């Protein structure tokens, strides 16, 4: 397995803190477009569930994730400090 992706639907405190979508790619499988492809497919699933937009949160300096999210139309809401450090918050309209 190269990584994983999860879709949380609904809008509760957990989703508002961590986002609707979380994903990770193991280091040996990075830079192959796997995250971009997986995010595109999970956005289709979110649409099928009736979501019209999703929140994605990533670490401030995770530039690979920033590129992936922005590739799919992510719009930066802002940067917030969390107990795990600063994070970027993106919304994607679907």
C-alpha positions as a Markdown table, in Angstrom:
| # | Residue | x | y | z |
|---|---|---|---|---|
| 1 | Unk | 0.0 | 0.0 | 0.0 |
| 2 | Unk | 1.3 | 3.5 | -0.9 |
| 3 | Unk | -0.8 | 5.5 | 1.5 |
| 4 | Unk | -4.3 | 6.2 | 2.6 |
| 5 | Unk | -7.1 | 8.8 | 2.4 |
| 6 | Unk | -10.2 | 9.3 | 4.5 |
| 7 | Unk | -13.4 | 11.3 | 4.0 |
| 8 | Unk | -15.2 | 12.6 | 7.1 |
| 9 | Unk | -18.7 | 13.9 | 6.2 |
| 10 | Unk | -20.8 | 16.2 | 8.3 |
| 11 | Unk | -19.6 | 19.4 | 10.0 |
| 12 | Unk | -18.7 | 19.0 | 13.6 |
| 13 | Unk | -15.9 | 20.1 | 15.8 |
| 14 | Unk | -13.6 | 17.3 | 14.7 |
| 15 | Unk | -14.1 | 18.1 | 11.0 |
| 16 | Unk | -13.6 | 21.8 | 11.7 |
| 17 | Unk | -10.3 | 21.1 | 13.4 |
| 18 | Unk | -8.9 | 18.4 | 11.1 |
| 19 | Unk | -10.8 | 18.8 | 7.9 |
| 20 | Unk | -13.2 | 16.6 | 5.8 |
| 21 | Unk | -10.4 | 14.9 | 4.1 |
| 22 | Unk | -7.1 | 13.5 | 5.4 |
| 23 | Unk | -4.5 | 11.7 | 3.4 |
| 24 | Unk | -0.9 | 10.5 | 3.6 |
| 25 | Unk | 1.5 | 8.9 | 1.2 |
| 26 | Unk | 4.5 | 6.9 | 2.4 |
| 27 | Unk | 7.8 | 8.6 | 1.7 |
| 28 | Unk | 9.0 | 5.9 | -0.8 |
| 29 | Unk | 5.9 | 6.5 | -2.9 |
| 30 | Unk | 5.8 | 10.3 | -3.0 |
| 31 | Unk | 6.2 | 12.5 | -6.1 |
| 32 | Unk | 4.2 | 10.1 | -8.3 |
| 33 | Unk | 0.9 | 12.0 | -8.4 |
| 34 | Unk | -0.7 | 9.5 | -6.0 |
| 35 | Unk | -2.1 | 12.1 | -3.6 |
| 36 | Unk | -3.4 | 14.2 | -6.5 |
| 37 | Unk | -5.2 | 11.2 | -8.0 |
| 38 | Unk | -6.6 | 10.0 | -4.7 |
| 39 | Unk | -7.8 | 13.5 | -3.8 |
| 40 | Unk | -9.7 | 13.7 | -7.1 |
| 41 | Unk | -11.4 | 10.4 | -6.5 |
| 42 | Unk | -12.4 | 11.2 | -2.9 |
| 43 | Unk | -13.8 | 14.6 | -4.1 |
| 44 | Unk | -16.1 | 12.5 | -6.4 |
| 45 | Unk | -17.2 | 10.5 | -3.3 |
| 46 | Unk | -17.8 | 13.7 | -1.4 |
| 47 | Unk | -20.0 | 15.0 | -4.2 |
| 48 | Unk | -21.9 | 11.7 | -4.3 |
| 49 | Unk | -22.6 | 12.2 | -0.6 |
| 50 | Unk | -24.1 | 15.6 | -1.3 |
| 51 | Unk | -21.3 | 17.8 | 0.0 |
| 52 | Unk | -20.9 | 21.1 | -1.8 |
| 53 | Unk | -17.5 | 22.0 | -0.3 |
| 54 | Unk | -14.9 | 20.3 | 1.8 |
| 55 | Unk | -12.2 | 21.5 | 4.2 |
| 56 | Unk | -8.7 | 20.3 | 4.0 |
| 57 | Unk | -6.1 | 21.1 | 6.7 |
| 58 | Unk | -2.3 | 20.7 | 6.2 |
| 59 | Unk | 0.8 | 21.6 | 8.0 |
| 60 | Unk | 2.1 | 25.1 | 7.2 |
| 61 | Unk | 5.2 | 24.0 | 5.4 |
| 62 | Unk | 3.8 | 20.9 | 3.7 |
| 63 | Unk | 4.3 | 22.3 | 0.2 |
| 64 | Unk | 3.6 | 19.0 | -1.6 |
| 65 | Unk | 0.1 | 19.0 | 0.1 |
| 66 | Unk | -0.4 | 22.7 | -0.7 |
| 67 | Unk | 0.3 | 21.9 | -4.4 |
| 68 | Unk | -2.1 | 18.9 | -4.3 |
| 69 | Unk | -4.9 | 20.9 | -2.7 |
| 70 | Unk | -4.5 | 23.9 | -4.9 |
| 71 | Unk | -4.4 | 21.7 | -8.0 |
| 72 | Unk | -8.0 | 20.7 | -7.1 |
| 73 | Unk | -9.1 | 24.3 | -6.6 |
| 74 | Unk | -8.4 | 24.7 | -2.9 |
| 75 | Unk | -8.8 | 28.3 | -1.7 |
| 76 | Unk | -6.8 | 29.2 | 1.4 |
| 77 | Unk | -9.1 | 30.3 | 4.3 |
| 78 | Unk | -6.1 | 31.2 | 6.4 |
| 79 | Unk | -3.4 | 29.9 | 8.8 |
| 80 | Unk | -4.2 | 28.9 | 12.3 |
| 81 | Unk | -2.1 | 27.8 | 15.3 |
| 82 | Unk | -3.1 | 24.5 | 16.7 |
| 83 | Unk | -1.7 | 22.2 | 19.4 |
| 84 | Unk | 0.2 | 20.4 | 16.7 |
| 85 | Unk | 1.7 | 23.7 | 15.2 |
| 86 | Unk | 0.5 | 26.1 | 12.5 |
| 87 | Unk | -1.8 | 24.7 | 9.8 |
| 88 | Unk | -3.2 | 26.0 | 6.5 |
| 89 | Unk | -6.9 | 25.6 | 6.0 |
| 90 | Unk | -8.3 | 25.2 | 2.5 |
| 91 | Unk | -11.8 | 24.9 | 1.2 |
| 92 | Unk | -12.6 | 23.1 | -2.1 |
| 93 | Unk | -15.9 | 23.7 | -3.9 |
| 94 | Unk | -17.3 | 20.5 | -5.5 |
